[in-house]
Amino acid sequence: MSKKSIITIFLSTILGLPLWGGQHYYAFLKGDTLRMGNNYMERTMLWNNGTPVTISLTDKLCGKIIPAQGKEPDFSIVKGIPTAATFTVNEIPTNGIHASYLQATVACTIGSLSIERRYRIYADCPAIACDTYLKGQVELNQNKDDNRSNADRKNIEHTADMTTGVKTPTIDRLQLSGNHWRARTVEFFDYTDWNDNLVTERTWLPYRRNTYRGNLLFAHDVATRQGFFFLKEAPCSSTQLHYNGSDFVADFSDFMVVGLGIASDDVKPDSWTRVYGCVTGVYTGDEQEALTALRLYQKQLRHHTAAQDEMIMLNTWGDRSQDAKIDEAFCLAELDRAARLGVTLFQLDDGWQSGKSPNSKTAGGSFKDIWKNADYWTPNPTKFPHGLKRIVEKGKKLGIRIGLWFNPSIQNDFADWQKDAQVIIGLYKEYGICCFKIDGLQIPTKTAEQNLRRLFDTVLAQTNHEVIFNLDATAGRRGGYHYMNEYGNIFLENRYTDWGNYYPYRTLRNLWMLSRYVPAEKMQIEFLNKWRNADKYSTTDPFAPARYSFDYLFAITLAAQPLAWMEASNLPEEAYATATLLKEYQPLQLQFHQGIILPIGEEPSGRSWTGFQSIVSDTQGYLIIYREDNDIAKRTIDTWLPEGKKVTFTPLMGNGKKFVAEVGVQGKVSFELNDKNSFTLYQYQVKP
């Protein structure tokens, strides 16, 4: 049966349900059963007096149901009898950033604690998110027993010994049936100034009660090929608030999301406190179906537009002059070179402002008590005697947007967030600047997190949602890869030839590893001036930047948002030949990023064949193929293309040739590139 037929059958079963604004999402309570869903999935729960218990997940595309045998509530934090239970449904229209969604709110009170579970149901993905808010008073169990080693528990001789008795506050829970679940958890690492291994995976078979770390859990029933995922919407495990060592608990086929990110005193009697969120998605099949389900959800959080989200950025900080050079004359000259190179956004980093940061080339800068200097965030009058007016005007003339670096005032949990917000709003109103790199964040408390969100939300509300933030992930306790994603993209890493730590294949590897689980189009990936600091690398180092073409260095960023991490004025004349590639890329950028981008081939190692695939539809998309430094001119690699189909590959950038191939098992296709460290971006078409 075709997917279209299955959708039609399921739609016929929900006739008479409200279609909110013409969208196919719904949520309703009938008797003791709560149902919510869309054309892709349904989650069915027992009402349980306002503390729902999931009894099934339905994959509508395949007409399959994952039954549950829940006895405990999905969300559990305190014992007691729930009262004052209510159920409300509201449509939240798009604000230009997120997609429209249906908000189904389940509320109740248990003792002195009020709980609201606000489910987000989007029309176009097989996943339902849930944000939980608390108000009142609560004493939280820190559950340290859950994370003790099983080696410290007694041996099992009787069935009574199997009862652990550990009470765990859960963000969400699926109490399923079946003995053949296979699971994978994925943990992520940011503060990339210190980390260069950003993803770790653990595959396991659920058995007795154990704990696991990560933002993602995929579980697959080997017997039925049905699966689900949990996405914990929170910072990386190592930087979460009040982290007790785990994000998931599994006890045979009972799967729980844990770690609320709050302490008891974070819950206030007169205001709502949001805990870490959870997304539950379904799929039937294998890895591609699982990753597609996840990515369809991620794409709902922020519409990807050419005007805001697409950028080929030039930021001069990568050449380590810090704030020494930045002034009006320097920026005007950089704009001319940026236009020549094909850059679409020029960002002024630290140094444009009157205040001096601790990153200044000269001593005496600080981020402490920024607001003791009311002019801290005004353009430096010595460096920019006309403000930023001439920079912005020249940028408009050249078709280049202007962006700025900004460091919110971190002391006292961002207590000055309103002042910070008004600075950004003022720069937007005066100069039309819409892109701000947010640096220096530290989120040590729930209050800090709440105030930071207030800053971002206020800016967006007062700028018609036109501002985008580049959220720096290089240091500190920040949002990571799965939190605050609606506000912009991720500035992934600082790498410098000055320190000899920029290796192109390692940058490509970080993007490749993350892109399986994080939208590549939401990350800024750097390429550097390969002619600088050749003496910082061994003359025999095969992976030194100077050994690559400038074209190739740019090409490793194509699946993401390219960041020219350099001063254009330091580039030699030969570098501008790469402008041809940048200008070829510009009209393709949005098309490529609108697809579901997944890694293909081998993990980048400096010696591999690797790449990315952008799946635009069942019949078309794009591939970027990289041949790293190896002696194999023709290589068969695994893709996400359908087995047995004939596919036409047409090169749009790089050194490859047009060809037609029949796709083998596991998407295998042979590609040929004659030169080491070369690439091709293909458009592909699957033949009927």
N, C-alpha and C positions, 0 to 999 in steps of 0.2 A: 504494500500500500504506500502511496506517495505521501510525502510530508504535507503537501497541500490538502490531500484528502483527510489526513488525520486532524489537521487544524479545523477543517470544516465540520467534522464529526463532533469535536469537542465544543466548537462554537454553538452547535445546535443544542448542546446540553445546558448552555447558560443563557438561552434566549429568555428575555424578560428581565435579565439583570441590567442595572444601569450602566450605560456606556458614557463615562464622564467625559464631556467635551469631545465626544466622538472617538475617544481612546478606548482600546480594548483592555482595560484593567478594571478590577472589581474587588470588593471586600464586603461581606455581609454575614450577619449572625442570624441563624435560623434554628430555633430550639436551643439545643446545647452544643451546636456545631458552628464553628467559625471557619469560613472559607475566604481565601484571598488569592488572587492570581492574575494572569494575563493569558495571551495566546500561547505562551511558552510553557508555563508551569502553574501548579496550584499547590498551596500549602493548606492542609486541613488540620484543624485543631479542635479539641474539646474545650468548651468555654471555661469550665472549671471555676466558675464564679470570679472571672477576671484574671485568672492566672493560667493562661492557655497551656495545653499539653498537646504537642504534635502527634497526630495519628496517621498521617501519610503525606508523602510528597509525590506529586504527579508530574511526569515529563510528558507534556502534551504533544510534542513533536513526534514522539515515538509511541505514544499511547501506553505508557508503562507507569506503574505505581510502585513506589517504595513504601511498604507498610511499616508502621511504627507501633510499638507496644508500650507507649509511655504511661508511666504512673506518676512521675514527679513533674512539676511545672518546668517549662522550658527555661524560664528565668526564675532563679531562686536566690534569695539573699537573706531572708529572715523567716523564722517559723511563725505561724499564727494563722488565724482565720481571716481571709480577705473580706472586706466590706466595701460598700459604695462603688461597686464595679460599674463601669460605663464603657460604651463602645461608640465611637464617632468616626465618620469618614469625611474627608475634605480633599478636594483636588488642589494641588499646589502647581500653579501654572509656571511655565518656564520664565526665568528672569534674564534670558539671554546667555546664561552660563550653563545651568543644569537643564536636563530634559524635564518636561512636565511629569508629575507623578501623582499617584493617589496616596494620601496619608491616612492610614487606618490606625487609630489610637485606642489602645486598650488600657484602661486606668483602673486602679483599685487602691485601697488603703489596707495596710496590715499593721495593726498597732499604731505606732506613732509615725509610720513611714508611708508616704504617698508614692506610688509608682506609676509612671506612664511609659508604655511601650509604643513607640511611634514607628509603625512599619512603613517603608517606602516601596511602593509597587510601581515600577516603570513599565511602559507598554512593550518595550522592544528588547527584553533580555530574560533569560531563564533563571532569574535570581531575584530574591526579595531581601531588602536590607531592613535592619531594625536598630533604631537609636533609642536608648533607654535613659529616662530622666528620673531623678529621685529628689524628694523634698521631705523634710521632717527631721527625724532622729533615727540613727541606726548604730548598732555596735557590730562591727564587721569581724568575722572570724578570719584570721590571716592564713589558716590552712597550711601550716608548715609541714604537717604530717604528709600531705599529698606529695611533697617533693623529697621526702626522705628516700634513701635507697631501699629497694625491695630486699636487699641483702640484710637489712636490719629488721625485717619482719620475720615472724615465726614460720616454721615449716608447716605445710598443709597436710593434715592427716584425716580431718573430718570436714564435712560440708560447712559446719559452723565456722571453721577456720578461714573460710573464703570471704566472710563478711568483714569488710574493712572498717565500717562505722565512721568513715571520714565524711564530714559535712562540708561541701564545697559550694560557695556562691558561684552560680553559673550565669553567664551572659546569654547563652543559648544552649540548646540540648536536643539531640535526636536519639531516642531510645528505640533502636531498630531491632530487627530479627535477622537471623542468618548467621552462619558460622564461617563464611568464606570471604570476609572483608579483607581487603588489602589497602593499606593507607600510606600516604606520603605527607610529611610536614616539611615546610620550607621556611627557613629562618633567613632574615635579611640583616645586613649591617650597613650603617651609614658612618658618620664621622670619618669620611674617606681620607682625611689627612693622615689617619692612623690605620685605615683598613684598605687593602687592595684585593681582598676576597670577600665579595659582597653578598654571596648567596651560598647557603649550605642546605642540602636536602637529606632527608632521612626516610627511608622506606621500611615499613614494618607491618607485621601481622598483629592485629589486636589480640590481646590475651587477657591476663588479669589487669587490674587497675594500674595504669602507668601514666606518666605525665610526659608532655612533649612541648617543645618550644617552636615558635614561628608565627608568622601572620597568616599562613595558609595551611589548610588541611584538605587534602583530596582523599576520598574514600571510595573504593570501587568493589562491588560485589562480583567476584570472579564467576560465580554461578549464573548470574543473570545479566551481567555486563551493565548493570545500572550503577550510577554513581552520584555523589553529591560533593560539594565543597563548602567549607567554612572559610570566609575571609574575615579575619579580625581586623577591624578598622582602628588601628592604633599605631603608635610609633614602633620602631624595631624593638624586639624583645629586650635588648640590653639597655634601652633608654626609656622604657615605659615607667610611669609613675607607680610607686608602691608595688614594684614587681616582686613576685614571690617565687620565681623560678620556672614558671610554666604558663603556657597559653591554652593548652588543650589537655584534657584528661580522657582516656579511653578505657573502658572496662568491658571487654568482649565487644559487643555491638552497641554499646552505650557510649556515645560521643558527646563531649562537653567542651564548650568554650569558656575559659576562666580568665581571671585577672582583670578586674573592673577598672583599675587605674585610679582608685580613690582610697582615701582613708576615712574613718568614721567622721572626723571633723570637717571633711569636705562637703558633707551633706548638711544643708542649711534649712532652717524652719520656714524661711520666707522667700526662697528662690530655688529654682530648679537647677540641679547639677547633672550634667550629661556624663555618663560613663562611656568607656570604650564600646564601639559598635560591632555588630556582626552582620555579615551577609551570608545567606544560605542559597546555594544554587544547585541545579540538577543537570545531569547529562546522561546519555546512554551511549556507550561505545568506548572509545579509547582516549588517548592523550589529546588528540586534536579536538575532540568534542569537549573535553574538560577545559582546555585552555580557551577555546572559543566562547564557552559559557561565561568564564571569568571575564574575558575581554569585553564581551558585549555589555556586561554590567559596568565595567570601568569606563566605558565610553559614554555612559549616561551622566556621569558626574560633571563633565565639562564639555560643552560643544567645542569642537576644534574648528577654528575659523582662520582664514588667511589673514584677516585684519589684525587679530590679536595674537594668535598662537603660533603662527608660522614666522620663523625668523632665521636669518643667517647673521649672527651677531658678531660684531667686533668689540672686544673689551681689551684695553691696553695693559691691564694689570699683569698679564702673562709674561711680559718682558721684565718684570721686577723693578721697574722704575718707581713703583709705588705712587706717591703723590708728587714726586719731584718735578715732573714735566707738565702735568696737566694744567692748562690755562687756555684762554680763548684762542690764541694763535695756534697752539698745538692741536687743539680740537678741530679747528677749521681746516688745517692741513691734513689731519687724519681723515676727515670727511671726504676730501678730494680723493685720497688714496683708497678709501673704503668704497667709494662709488666706482672707481676704476676696477677694483677687485670683484665687485658683485655683491657686496654686503648690503643687507636690507635694514639693519638696526645697529646703531652705534651707541654703546653704553659707556657713560662716564662713571668710572669707579671712584673709590675713596679719594678725596682731594678736591672735589668740586665745591664743597661746602666751606663755610667760614670756620666752623669748629675743626679742631685737629684731633684725629683719632689716634689710638695707640699704634696703629699700623703705619703712621707717618714716617717718612724718611728722616725727619728730624725729631728730636726727643721732646717730651712734654705733652704728648697727646693722651687723651683718656676718653672712655665711654661713661665714666662715673659722673653723675649729676649733670648730664647734658643740658638739662633745662635751667641750670643756673646761668647759662649763656643763651639768652633769648634769640640770638642770631645764629646759633649753631648750624641750623639747616637752611640758611640763606646762601645763595651763591657768593663765594669769596670775592669781595669787591676788588681786591688787588689782581687776582687771576682773571676775573670775569667782570670788567668794569661796566659792561652792558648787560649784566645778568646772563641768562642763558638765551636771550633773544636771538642773537646772531647765530648761535649754534643751531637752534631750532629752525630758524628761517633757512639757513643753508641746507639743513637736512631735508626740509620740504622740497627745496629746489632740486635736490639730487635724488629725491624719492627714497630717503633714508629716515626711518623713525629714530627718535632719540630716547634713550633710557638712562636711568640714574641708579646708583648704588645708595642703599639706605640701611641704617642700623638702628632699629627701634631701641628706645631707652629701657634697658633691661632691669634696672634696679627696682626693688620692691614689687616684683612680679608684674612688670609693665604697668605700674600705677599711672604713668603719664601717657597711656595709650591714646587718650583723646587728643592730646597735643601732637603726638606723632601722626595720628590720622589727619589732623587738620593741615599739617605740613604737606603730606602727600596730596591731599585734596587741593591745596593751594597751588602746588606745582602743576597739577593737572589743569586747573582753571586758568592759570596765568600763561602756561607754555604749551598746554595740550600733551604733556608727557604722560604716557600710559603704561610704561614698563619700568618696574622697580625691582632691582635685586635686593632681597631681604637677607641681611647677613648678621652675624653675631648673636643669633638667638640662643637663649638658654631657657628651657621650660622645666624648672625644677618642681613646680607645684601645680595643682589643679587651678588655683587662682591665676597663675601666670598663663596657663593654657586658655582659660576663659577670656582674659583680657586681650591676649593676642588675637583670638577669634573676633572679639569686639572691634579691634583695630581694623582687621581685614574687612569685616562685614560693613563697617561704617564707611570705609573708603569706597567699596563697591557700590553701596547704596547711594552715595553722593557723587559718583562719577558715571552714573548710568551703566554700571558694570563694564566699563570700558578698560579699566586698569587690570593688568596682569602682573603677577608677582613671580619672579625667579627665586625660588626658595632654596637657599644654600644648604647643602647636606654635608658639608666638609668637616664640621666640628660641632661639639656641644650636644645637648639634649634637644632634638628637634623633631619634626613630624615624620621623618623617614619617607617610605615609599607608598604608604597606604593610609595616610592621614593628612587631612587638609588639602586633598588633591584638587578640590574645586577651585582653589585660588590661583593656580597657574602651573608652572612647570618646575622641574628640579634641576638646580645647578649642581652637577654630580661631583666634580672633583677638581682640585688644584694640582696640577703637575707642571713642573718647570724644568727646562733644560739647564737653568742655572744650578740646580741641585742634582742634575743627572738622573732624575727620577721620571722623566717622560719617556715612555716606551710605547710606540703606537700600537703594537699588538696587545699590550696590556689594557690600554684604553678600549680597544675593540673588544677584548675579552669581557671587560666589565659590562659594556653595553649588551653584548651577546648573552651573557649569563642572566642579566636582569630582564631582558626583553621577553623571556618566556613567561614572566609573571607580572611585569610592569610595562605599561604602554611605552614603547620606544619613543614615540612622538612627544612624550611628556618629559623627556630628559634632554638637557643641553650637554653636548659632548664636544670636547675641545680638540683643536688641532693647532700646533705651534709652529713657530718659525724655525725650520730645521737647520738654518744656516748659523744660528747663534749657538755659542758654547760648545762647539764641536770638541774642544779640548777637555770638556767634562766627561767625555766618554772614551773608552779605550779604542785605539785604532783597530783593534781586532774584534770589537764587539759587533756581531752580525746584525744586531737589532737597534743600533744607534739611529736616532732620527735622520741623520745625514745620509743614511744608506737607502732611504725611501724617496720616491718622487713626491713633490709637493701635491701633485694631483692625487696620489694615493692617500696622503695624510688627510686631505679634505674628504676623500671618498669613505673613510672609515666612519664618518659622522653622518652619512646620508640618511640612515634609518631614523635618526634622532633629529634634534635641532642643532645645526652646526654652530660652533663657537670658535671664531678666530681669536685665540687667546694670545694676543701679540700687539705690538705697535706696528701699524702698517708702514710707518716711516723707516723701520729697520729692515724691511724686506728688500732684497736685491731686485733688480729689474726683471730677472728671469722668473721671479715668483708670479708676476702678473700674467704670465701665460695661462695660469690656472683659472683666471677670470672666465675663460671660455666655459669651463666646467660649472662654475657657480651660476653662470647665466643660463646654461642648459638646465640646471637643476631647479631654478626658480619656478618655472611653470609646472614642474612635475611634483614639487614638494607637497602640496596639499593633496593631490591625487594619491600619492604614495601613502601619506599618513592617514588617509580616510579608511584604508584597509585594516585588517587585523594582522599586525606585524609579529612574526614569530621567527626564532632563530632556525637556521638550517645548517647542514654540514657538521663539521667537527668543531669542537671548542677551539677558539683561536689560541695558538701557542707560539706564533712566529713561524711555524713550519706547516700549517694545516691548509686545507681547503674549507672555507667557511662562508657564511653569508646570512641573509635575511630574506624572508618572503612576506610580501604584503598581499593578503587575500582580499581582493575587492569584492568578488562575487564567486559563485561556483565555477564560472567559466573564464574569469580574467583576473589579472593582478600583476605584480611586479616581483622580480628577484634581483638581489644584489649578490654577486658571486665574487669572492676574494680568493685569489691564489697567493698564499703567503710564500715565504722563502723556502721553496722545495723544488725538487728536480722532476716533478710529475706534471707534464704539460696538459694531460687529459685525466680527469678524475670523475668517478661516479659518486654522487653525494645524495643523501636522503633529503627529500623535500616534503611538503604537505600537499603535493599534487595528487590527483586521483589515479590509482593504479589502473593500467590498461588503456588509458586515454592518450590520444595523440595531441601534442601541444606544440604550438608555434612560439618560438622565442625570438623576439626582435630587439636588438641592442639599441638603447637610447643614449647611453653614456659609457665610456670606457673602450676596451680593446676587443670585445667579443664579436662574433659573426652571427648572422641570422641562421637559424636551423630549426628543423622539426624533429621531435623525438617521441617515442612511445614510453610512457612512464612505467617503470618496473615496480616490483614489490617494495613496500615502504616508501613509495614516492621517488624511487631511484631514477636519476637522470645524469647523463654524462655531460660534463662541460669541458671546454678547451680554452685555455689562456696560455699564450706562448711565452709570456714574460713572468718572471718572479715578481712578487709584490705588485700585482696588477689586479684589475677589477673590471667588471661589467655590470651595468644596471640594465636588465631586460624587462620589457613588457611581455607578458605571456597571454596566450589565448588558447583555451581548451576547445578542441574541435568536437562537434556533436558526435 
